[in-house]
Amino acid sequence: MARETEFLALDDTAVRAVTGPNSRHVALIEDAFKVLIEAPGGGVSINGGARDRANAKQVIQTLATRAAKGATVTEADVRAALGEVRGGGRSTSDPMALPIGKRGAIVPKTNAQARYLETLARCELSFGVGPAGTGKTFLAAAYGANLLRRGQVDRLVITRPAVEAGEKLGFLPGDLNEKVDPYLAPIWEALNDILGAEDVQRRRDKGEIEAAPIAFMRGRTLSHAFVIVDEAQNTSRLQMKMVLTRLGEGARMVVTGDPSQIDLLNPRDSGLAHALRILRDVKGVGVLEFEAQDVVRHAMVERIVRAYDADAAGKRLPADLEDTAEG
């Protein structure tokens, strides 16, 4: 196949984002599509076969769009864009913008994340399920913080079961917040990044942001609130029904979890799988299921998830995950 060169005009910000530290981003794109990318000034040139050039161009345009929206482009963003193109999906060239965090504008990194945000906007009750590292909890927190900051809800309520390591909250030191906070560390990190630690603390003091274990949700009606039910795979069926029926006037809820990481003594009692089965087709309910290729953490996380998925399915390790280096 004939190799030709195509020039793509970009501003300096986009060129820096596409190139990456020590040209690492360019190296990933070149390796993925067997192209040669250079930055002679005013943009980048792409040398390779027609299809490879088109694929590389799509990834570059996605990264340039992120940079134009003020978002920091990381290696994870590059890998996510590569995964979308290699998987045959459309690149998220016009992602839905969320608040500006410490690391820049928060935008979806994959098509699955973009569809997740669309589901959150469209449905009163949303489910985001899939492996760790796909951004389902972070984006839920970002979306909720955005609604709170714009006055579209009066408060942000975060709840989750506390079953890890078999500890009971009553035996942990401190008041309720001090007991619950360790279990909600990922959400606090997300909110601190989006709103700032001082604003988060101020809103907690005013009751605009509330965190509590699921047991404390019983008997309440959550009106004009955005509710995040995190780690929902560890809720029982009774707990799930109880928390879902807390929705009040003007409220929205998102339920996140990973069905492959159930810590209950009887995994078949997981309320998440049961709720997905009986509510999937109910009006006003949206479900977004993330997969291993949607992982946006370290590249190793995707490989770990895929290896576990293969083991659970009784299949051999995928060829691209095997270490073929000779000892």
TITITI-122417 format. One record per residue (C-alpha): y, x, z; residue number from 1; residue in one letter. Coordinates in steps of 0.25 Angstrom, whole numbers, plus 5000, padded with zeros to 4 digits. Each point is the difference from the previous one (the first is absolute). Layout:
r py: Y	px: X	pz: Z	pos: NUM	code: a
...
//
This chain:
r py: 5000	px: 5000	pz: 5000	pos: 1	code: m
r py: 5014	px: 5006	pz: 4996	pos: 2	code: a
r py: 5009	px: 5004	pz: 5011	pos: 3	code: r
r py: 5014	px: 4997	pz: 4999	pos: 4	code: e
r py: 5012	px: 5001	pz: 5009	pos: 5	code: t
r py: 5009	px: 4988	pz: 5005	pos: 6	code: e
r py: 5013	px: 5002	pz: 5007	pos: 7	code: f
r py: 5003	px: 4990	pz: 5011	pos: 8	code: l
r py: 5015	px: 5000	pz: 5004	pos: 9	code: a
r py: 5002	px: 4999	pz: 5016	pos: 10	code: l
r py: 5011	px: 5003	pz: 5009	pos: 11	code: d
r py: 4999	px: 5012	pz: 5010	pos: 12	code: d
r py: 4996	px: 4992	pz: 5012	pos: 13	code: t
r py: 4988	px: 4994	pz: 4991	pos: 14	code: a
r py: 4996	px: 5014	pz: 4995	pos: 15	code: v
r py: 5000	px: 5005	pz: 5014	pos: 16	code: r
r py: 4991	px: 4989	pz: 5005	pos: 17	code: a
r py: 4991	px: 5001	pz: 4988	pos: 18	code: v
r py: 4999	px: 5015	pz: 5002	pos: 19	code: t
r py: 4998	px: 5000	pz: 5015	pos: 20	code: g
r py: 5000	px: 5012	pz: 5010	pos: 21	code: p
r py: 4994	px: 5012	pz: 4993	pos: 22	code: n
r py: 4997	px: 4992	pz: 4987	pos: 23	code: s
r py: 4989	px: 4993	pz: 5008	pos: 24	code: r
r py: 5003	px: 4986	pz: 4994	pos: 25	code: h
r py: 5000	px: 5005	pz: 4986	pos: 26	code: v
r py: 4987	px: 5008	pz: 5002	pos: 27	code: a
r py: 4993	px: 4987	pz: 5005	pos: 28	code: l
r py: 5004	px: 4993	pz: 4988	pos: 29	code: i
r py: 4996	px: 5011	pz: 4990	pos: 30	code: e
r py: 4987	px: 5001	pz: 5007	pos: 31	code: d
r py: 4997	px: 4985	pz: 4999	pos: 32	code: a
r py: 5004	px: 4998	pz: 4985	pos: 33	code: f
r py: 4998	px: 5014	pz: 4994	pos: 34	code: k
r py: 5015	px: 5001	pz: 4996	pos: 35	code: v
r py: 5010	px: 5011	pz: 5001	pos: 36	code: l
r py: 5013	px: 4996	pz: 5007	pos: 37	code: i
r py: 5013	px: 5008	pz: 5000	pos: 38	code: e
r py: 5014	px: 4997	pz: 5004	pos: 39	code: a
r py: 5010	px: 5007	pz: 4990	pos: 40	code: p
r py: 5012	px: 4992	pz: 5005	pos: 41	code: g
r py: 5004	px: 4986	pz: 4999	pos: 42	code: g
r py: 4986	px: 4995	pz: 5002	pos: 43	code: g
r py: 4985	px: 5004	pz: 4998	pos: 44	code: v
r py: 4992	px: 5003	pz: 4988	pos: 45	code: s
r py: 4985	px: 4996	pz: 4999	pos: 46	code: i
r py: 4991	px: 5007	pz: 4991	pos: 47	code: n
r py: 4986	px: 4994	pz: 4997	pos: 48	code: g
r py: 4992	px: 4989	pz: 4993	pos: 49	code: g
r py: 5006	px: 4987	pz: 4997	pos: 50	code: a
r py: 4993	px: 4992	pz: 5011	pos: 51	code: r
r py: 5001	px: 5011	pz: 5010	pos: 52	code: d
r py: 5015	px: 5001	pz: 4998	pos: 53	code: r
r py: 5001	px: 4985	pz: 5001	pos: 54	code: a
r py: 4993	px: 5000	pz: 5014	pos: 55	code: n
r py: 5008	px: 5012	pz: 5005	pos: 56	code: a
r py: 5013	px: 4993	pz: 4995	pos: 57	code: k
r py: 4996	px: 4988	pz: 5008	pos: 58	code: q
r py: 4998	px: 5008	pz: 5013	pos: 59	code: v
r py: 5013	px: 5007	pz: 4998	pos: 60	code: i
r py: 5008	px: 4987	pz: 4998	pos: 61	code: q
r py: 4994	px: 4994	pz: 5012	pos: 62	code: t
r py: 5004	px: 5013	pz: 5008	pos: 63	code: l
r py: 5014	px: 5000	pz: 4994	pos: 64	code: a
r py: 5002	px: 4985	pz: 5004	pos: 65	code: t
r py: 4997	px: 5003	pz: 5014	pos: 66	code: r
r py: 5010	px: 5011	pz: 5000	pos: 67	code: a
r py: 5010	px: 4991	pz: 4994	pos: 68	code: a
r py: 4998	px: 4990	pz: 5011	pos: 69	code: k
r py: 5003	px: 5011	pz: 5011	pos: 70	code: g
r py: 4986	px: 5002	pz: 5004	pos: 71	code: a
r py: 4994	px: 5013	pz: 5003	pos: 72	code: t
r py: 4989	px: 5004	pz: 4990	pos: 73	code: v
r py: 4988	px: 5006	pz: 5007	pos: 74	code: t
r py: 4986	px: 5005	pz: 4996	pos: 75	code: e
r py: 4994	px: 4987	pz: 5005	pos: 76	code: a
r py: 5010	px: 4993	pz: 4990	pos: 77	code: d
r py: 4995	px: 5008	pz: 4988	pos: 78	code: v
r py: 4985	px: 4998	pz: 5004	pos: 79	code: r
r py: 5003	px: 4985	pz: 5001	pos: 80	code: a
r py: 5007	px: 5000	pz: 4986	pos: 81	code: a
r py: 4988	px: 5008	pz: 4994	pos: 82	code: l
r py: 4990	px: 4991	pz: 5006	pos: 83	code: g
r py: 5007	px: 4987	pz: 4994	pos: 84	code: e
r py: 5001	px: 5006	pz: 4986	pos: 85	code: v
r py: 4986	px: 5006	pz: 5000	pos: 86	code: r
r py: 4995	px: 4986	pz: 5006	pos: 87	code: g
r py: 5006	px: 4993	pz: 4988	pos: 88	code: g
r py: 5010	px: 4993	pz: 5008	pos: 89	code: g
r py: 5015	px: 4998	pz: 4997	pos: 90	code: r
r py: 5009	px: 5010	pz: 5007	pos: 91	code: s
r py: 5009	px: 4994	pz: 5011	pos: 92	code: t
r py: 5012	px: 5004	pz: 4992	pos: 93	code: s
r py: 5009	px: 4989	pz: 5006	pos: 94	code: d
r py: 4995	px: 4999	pz: 5015	pos: 95	code: p
r py: 5006	px: 4991	pz: 5010	pos: 96	code: m
r py: 5010	px: 5007	pz: 5008	pos: 97	code: a
r py: 4999	px: 4999	pz: 5016	pos: 98	code: l
r py: 5009	px: 5006	pz: 5010	pos: 99	code: p
r py: 5005	px: 5015	pz: 5000	pos: 100	code: i
r py: 4992	px: 5008	pz: 5010	pos: 101	code: g
r py: 5002	px: 5014	pz: 5005	pos: 102	code: k
r py: 4992	px: 5005	pz: 4987	pos: 103	code: r
r py: 5008	px: 4992	pz: 4990	pos: 104	code: g
r py: 4998	px: 4986	pz: 4994	pos: 105	code: a
r py: 4987	px: 4994	pz: 5003	pos: 106	code: i
r py: 4993	px: 4995	pz: 4988	pos: 107	code: v
r py: 4985	px: 4997	pz: 4996	pos: 108	code: p
r py: 4993	px: 5012	pz: 4995	pos: 109	code: k
r py: 4989	px: 4993	pz: 4993	pos: 110	code: t
r py: 4998	px: 4987	pz: 4993	pos: 111	code: n
r py: 4991	px: 4994	pz: 5011	pos: 112	code: a
r py: 5012	px: 5003	pz: 5010	pos: 113	code: q
r py: 5010	px: 4993	pz: 4990	pos: 114	code: a
r py: 4990	px: 4988	pz: 5000	pos: 115	code: r
r py: 4999	px: 5000	pz: 5015	pos: 116	code: y
r py: 5015	px: 4999	pz: 5001	pos: 117	code: l
r py: 5001	px: 4989	pz: 4990	pos: 118	code: e
r py: 4989	px: 4993	pz: 5009	pos: 119	code: t
r py: 5008	px: 5002	pz: 5012	pos: 120	code: l
r py: 5012	px: 4993	pz: 4993	pos: 121	code: a
r py: 4992	px: 4989	pz: 4994	pos: 122	code: r
r py: 4991	px: 4995	pz: 5012	pos: 123	code: c
r py: 5002	px: 4995	pz: 5014	pos: 124	code: e
r py: 4987	px: 5007	pz: 5004	pos: 125	code: l
r py: 4996	px: 5013	pz: 4993	pos: 126	code: s
r py: 4987	px: 5009	pz: 5002	pos: 127	code: f
r py: 5001	px: 5015	pz: 4997	pos: 128	code: g
r py: 4986	px: 5006	pz: 5001	pos: 129	code: v
r py: 4994	px: 5013	pz: 4996	pos: 130	code: g
r py: 4998	px: 5014	pz: 5004	pos: 131	code: p
r py: 5009	px: 5009	pz: 5009	pos: 132	code: a
r py: 5012	px: 5007	pz: 4993	pos: 133	code: g
r py: 5003	px: 4989	pz: 4990	pos: 134	code: t
r py: 5013	px: 4996	pz: 5006	pos: 135	code: g
r py: 4997	px: 4986	pz: 5004	pos: 136	code: k
r py: 5005	px: 5001	pz: 5014	pos: 137	code: t
r py: 5012	px: 5009	pz: 4997	pos: 138	code: f
r py: 5005	px: 4990	pz: 4989	pos: 139	code: l
r py: 4997	px: 4988	pz: 5009	pos: 140	code: a
r py: 5010	px: 5007	pz: 5010	pos: 141	code: a
r py: 5010	px: 5003	pz: 4989	pos: 142	code: a
r py: 5000	px: 4986	pz: 4995	pos: 143	code: y
r py: 5001	px: 4994	pz: 5014	pos: 144	code: g
r py: 5011	px: 5010	pz: 5003	pos: 145	code: a
r py: 5008	px: 4996	pz: 4988	pos: 146	code: n
r py: 4999	px: 4985	pz: 5003	pos: 147	code: l
r py: 5005	px: 5003	pz: 5014	pos: 148	code: l
r py: 5011	px: 5008	pz: 4996	pos: 149	code: r
r py: 5005	px: 4990	pz: 4989	pos: 150	code: r
r py: 4999	px: 4989	pz: 5011	pos: 151	code: g
r py: 4989	px: 4992	pz: 4992	pos: 152	code: q
r py: 4992	px: 5000	pz: 5013	pos: 153	code: v
r py: 5004	px: 5000	pz: 5014	pos: 154	code: d
r py: 4989	px: 5010	pz: 5005	pos: 155	code: r
r py: 4989	px: 5009	pz: 4996	pos: 156	code: l
r py: 4987	px: 4998	pz: 5008	pos: 157	code: v
r py: 4989	px: 5010	pz: 5000	pos: 158	code: i
r py: 4986	px: 4998	pz: 5006	pos: 159	code: t
r py: 4986	px: 5006	pz: 4999	pos: 160	code: r
r py: 4987	px: 5000	pz: 5008	pos: 161	code: p
r py: 4999	px: 5012	pz: 5009	pos: 162	code: a
r py: 4985	px: 5003	pz: 4999	pos: 163	code: v
r py: 5000	px: 5015	pz: 4996	pos: 164	code: e
r py: 4992	px: 5009	pz: 5010	pos: 165	code: a
r py: 4996	px: 4988	pz: 5008	pos: 166	code: g
r py: 5013	px: 5001	pz: 5009	pos: 167	code: e
r py: 5005	px: 4988	pz: 5007	pos: 168	code: k
r py: 5016	px: 4998	pz: 5000	pos: 169	code: l
r py: 5000	px: 4997	pz: 5015	pos: 170	code: g
r py: 4995	px: 5014	pz: 5003	pos: 171	code: f
r py: 5010	px: 5007	pz: 4992	pos: 172	code: l
r py: 5013	px: 5005	pz: 5008	pos: 173	code: p
r py: 5013	px: 4993	pz: 4999	pos: 174	code: g
r py: 5006	px: 4987	pz: 4996	pos: 175	code: d
r py: 4996	px: 4991	pz: 4988	pos: 176	code: l
r py: 5008	px: 5009	pz: 4990	pos: 177	code: n
r py: 4994	px: 5013	pz: 5005	pos: 178	code: e
r py: 4986	px: 4994	pz: 4999	pos: 179	code: k
r py: 5001	px: 4995	pz: 4986	pos: 180	code: v
r py: 5009	px: 5010	pz: 4993	pos: 181	code: d
r py: 4989	px: 5011	pz: 4999	pos: 182	code: p
r py: 4992	px: 4990	pz: 4992	pos: 183	code: y
r py: 5012	px: 4997	pz: 4991	pos: 184	code: l
r py: 5004	px: 5014	pz: 4997	pos: 185	code: a
r py: 4999	px: 4999	pz: 4985	pos: 186	code: p
r py: 5010	px: 4988	pz: 5000	pos: 187	code: i
r py: 5010	px: 5006	pz: 5009	pos: 188	code: w
r py: 5000	px: 5012	pz: 4991	pos: 189	code: e
r py: 5002	px: 4991	pz: 4988	pos: 190	code: a
r py: 5011	px: 4992	pz: 5007	pos: 191	code: l
r py: 5007	px: 5013	pz: 5005	pos: 192	code: n
r py: 5000	px: 5006	pz: 4986	pos: 193	code: d
r py: 5006	px: 4987	pz: 4994	pos: 194	code: i
r py: 5010	px: 4995	pz: 5011	pos: 195	code: l
r py: 5002	px: 5013	pz: 5008	pos: 196	code: g
r py: 4994	px: 5002	pz: 5014	pos: 197	code: a
r py: 5013	px: 4995	pz: 5007	pos: 198	code: e
r py: 5001	px: 4987	pz: 4992	pos: 199	code: d
r py: 4985	px: 4997	pz: 5003	pos: 200	code: v
r py: 5002	px: 5002	pz: 5015	pos: 201	code: q
r py: 5013	px: 4991	pz: 5000	pos: 202	code: r
r py: 4993	px: 4989	pz: 4992	pos: 203	code: r
r py: 4988	px: 5001	pz: 5010	pos: 204	code: r
r py: 5009	px: 4999	pz: 5012	pos: 205	code: d
r py: 5006	px: 4987	pz: 4993	pos: 206	code: k
r py: 4987	px: 4995	pz: 4997	pos: 207	code: g
r py: 5001	px: 5000	pz: 4985	pos: 208	code: e
r py: 4988	px: 5010	pz: 4999	pos: 209	code: i
r py: 4988	px: 4996	pz: 5009	pos: 210	code: e
r py: 4987	px: 5007	pz: 5001	pos: 211	code: a
r py: 4988	px: 4993	pz: 5008	pos: 212	code: a
r py: 4985	px: 5000	pz: 5000	pos: 213	code: p
r py: 4994	px: 4988	pz: 4993	pos: 214	code: i
r py: 4995	px: 4995	pz: 5013	pos: 215	code: a
r py: 5015	px: 4997	pz: 5004	pos: 216	code: f
r py: 5002	px: 4992	pz: 4987	pos: 217	code: m
r py: 4992	px: 4988	pz: 5006	pos: 218	code: r
r py: 5008	px: 4987	pz: 5002	pos: 219	code: g
r py: 5013	px: 5005	pz: 4993	pos: 220	code: r
r py: 5007	px: 4995	pz: 4987	pos: 221	code: t
r py: 5006	px: 5011	pz: 4992	pos: 222	code: l
r py: 5012	px: 4994	pz: 4993	pos: 223	code: s
r py: 5010	px: 5007	pz: 4990	pos: 224	code: h
r py: 4992	px: 5013	pz: 5002	pos: 225	code: a
r py: 4993	px: 5010	pz: 4991	pos: 226	code: f
r py: 4986	px: 5003	pz: 5007	pos: 227	code: v
r py: 4991	px: 5012	pz: 4997	pos: 228	code: i
r py: 4986	px: 4999	pz: 5005	pos: 229	code: v
r py: 4995	px: 5014	pz: 4999	pos: 230	code: d
r py: 4986	px: 5006	pz: 5000	pos: 231	code: e
r py: 4995	px: 4985	pz: 4998	pos: 232	code: a
r py: 4986	px: 5005	pz: 4997	pos: 233	code: q
r py: 4998	px: 5001	pz: 5016	pos: 234	code: n
r py: 5004	px: 4986	pz: 5003	pos: 235	code: t
r py: 4989	px: 4990	pz: 5003	pos: 236	code: s
r py: 4999	px: 4987	pz: 4992	pos: 237	code: r
r py: 5006	px: 4992	pz: 5012	pos: 238	code: l
r py: 5012	px: 5010	pz: 5001	pos: 239	code: q
r py: 5003	px: 5000	pz: 4985	pos: 240	code: m
r py: 5000	px: 4984	pz: 5000	pos: 241	code: k
r py: 5009	px: 5001	pz: 5012	pos: 242	code: m
r py: 5010	px: 5010	pz: 4995	pos: 243	code: v
r py: 5001	px: 4993	pz: 4986	pos: 244	code: l
r py: 5003	px: 4987	pz: 5006	pos: 245	code: t
r py: 5012	px: 5006	pz: 5008	pos: 246	code: r
r py: 5009	px: 4998	pz: 4987	pos: 247	code: l
r py: 5012	px: 4992	pz: 5003	pos: 248	code: g
r py: 5012	px: 4995	pz: 4991	pos: 249	code: e
r py: 5006	px: 5011	pz: 4991	pos: 250	code: g
r py: 4989	px: 5010	pz: 5004	pos: 251	code: a
r py: 4992	px: 5009	pz: 4991	pos: 252	code: r
r py: 4988	px: 5008	pz: 5003	pos: 253	code: m
r py: 4992	px: 5012	pz: 4995	pos: 254	code: v
r py: 4987	px: 5004	pz: 5004	pos: 255	code: v
r py: 4995	px: 5014	pz: 4998	pos: 256	code: t
r py: 4987	px: 5007	pz: 5002	pos: 257	code: g
r py: 4988	px: 5009	pz: 4994	pos: 258	code: d
r py: 4987	px: 4992	pz: 5000	pos: 259	code: p
r py: 4993	px: 5013	pz: 5000	pos: 260	code: s
r py: 5005	px: 5005	pz: 5013	pos: 261	code: q
r py: 4995	px: 4989	pz: 5010	pos: 262	code: i
r py: 5000	px: 5004	pz: 5014	pos: 263	code: d
r py: 4994	px: 4987	pz: 5006	pos: 264	code: l
r py: 4986	px: 5000	pz: 5007	pos: 265	code: l
r py: 4996	px: 4990	pz: 4990	pos: 266	code: n
r py: 5006	px: 5003	pz: 4987	pos: 267	code: p
r py: 4996	px: 4986	pz: 4994	pos: 268	code: r
r py: 5010	px: 4994	pz: 5010	pos: 269	code: d
r py: 5012	px: 5006	pz: 4993	pos: 270	code: s
r py: 5011	px: 4990	pz: 4998	pos: 271	code: g
r py: 5005	px: 5007	pz: 4988	pos: 272	code: l
r py: 4988	px: 4998	pz: 4990	pos: 273	code: a
r py: 4999	px: 4986	pz: 5005	pos: 274	code: h
r py: 5014	px: 4996	pz: 4997	pos: 275	code: a
r py: 5000	px: 5007	pz: 4987	pos: 276	code: l
r py: 4988	px: 4992	pz: 4996	pos: 277	code: r
r py: 5005	px: 4986	pz: 5004	pos: 278	code: i
r py: 5015	px: 5002	pz: 4997	pos: 279	code: l
r py: 5001	px: 5007	pz: 4987	pos: 280	code: r
r py: 5002	px: 4988	pz: 4992	pos: 281	code: d
r py: 5009	px: 4992	pz: 5010	pos: 282	code: v
r py: 5014	px: 4997	pz: 4995	pos: 283	code: k
r py: 5010	px: 5010	pz: 5005	pos: 284	code: g
r py: 4990	px: 5011	pz: 5003	pos: 285	code: v
r py: 5000	px: 5013	pz: 4992	pos: 286	code: g
r py: 4990	px: 5011	pz: 5000	pos: 287	code: v
r py: 5002	px: 5014	pz: 4995	pos: 288	code: l
r py: 4988	px: 5009	pz: 5001	pos: 289	code: e
r py: 5003	px: 5015	pz: 4999	pos: 290	code: f
r py: 4989	px: 5010	pz: 4995	pos: 291	code: e
r py: 4997	px: 5015	pz: 5002	pos: 292	code: a
r py: 5009	px: 5004	pz: 4988	pos: 293	code: q
r py: 5012	px: 4993	pz: 5007	pos: 294	code: d
r py: 5000	px: 5010	pz: 5011	pos: 295	code: v
r py: 5013	px: 5007	pz: 5001	pos: 296	code: v
r py: 4998	px: 5010	pz: 5011	pos: 297	code: r
r py: 4994	px: 5014	pz: 4998	pos: 298	code: h
r py: 4991	px: 5000	pz: 4988	pos: 299	code: a
r py: 4988	px: 5004	pz: 5009	pos: 300	code: m
r py: 5002	px: 4986	pz: 5006	pos: 301	code: v
r py: 4996	px: 4993	pz: 4987	pos: 302	code: e
r py: 4988	px: 5009	pz: 4998	pos: 303	code: r
r py: 4995	px: 4997	pz: 5015	pos: 304	code: i
r py: 5002	px: 4985	pz: 4997	pos: 305	code: v
r py: 4992	px: 5001	pz: 4987	pos: 306	code: r
r py: 4989	px: 5008	pz: 5007	pos: 307	code: a
r py: 4998	px: 4990	pz: 5011	pos: 308	code: y
r py: 5001	px: 4988	pz: 4990	pos: 309	code: d
r py: 4989	px: 5007	pz: 4992	pos: 310	code: a
r py: 4991	px: 5002	pz: 5012	pos: 311	code: d
r py: 5002	px: 4985	pz: 5004	pos: 312	code: a
r py: 4996	px: 4996	pz: 4986	pos: 313	code: a
r py: 4988	px: 5009	pz: 5001	pos: 314	code: g
r py: 5005	px: 5008	pz: 4988	pos: 315	code: k
r py: 5000	px: 5015	pz: 4998	pos: 316	code: r
r py: 5014	px: 5008	pz: 5001	pos: 317	code: l
r py: 5008	px: 4998	pz: 4988	pos: 318	code: p
r py: 5000	px: 5012	pz: 4991	pos: 319	code: a
r py: 5015	px: 5003	pz: 5001	pos: 320	code: d
r py: 4998	px: 5001	pz: 5015	pos: 321	code: l
r py: 4989	px: 5010	pz: 5000	pos: 322	code: e
r py: 5003	px: 5014	pz: 5003	pos: 323	code: d
r py: 4994	px: 5008	pz: 4989	pos: 324	code: t
r py: 5005	px: 5014	pz: 5004	pos: 325	code: a
r py: 4989	px: 5010	pz: 5001	pos: 326	code: e
r py: 4999	px: 5007	pz: 5013	pos: 327	code: g
//
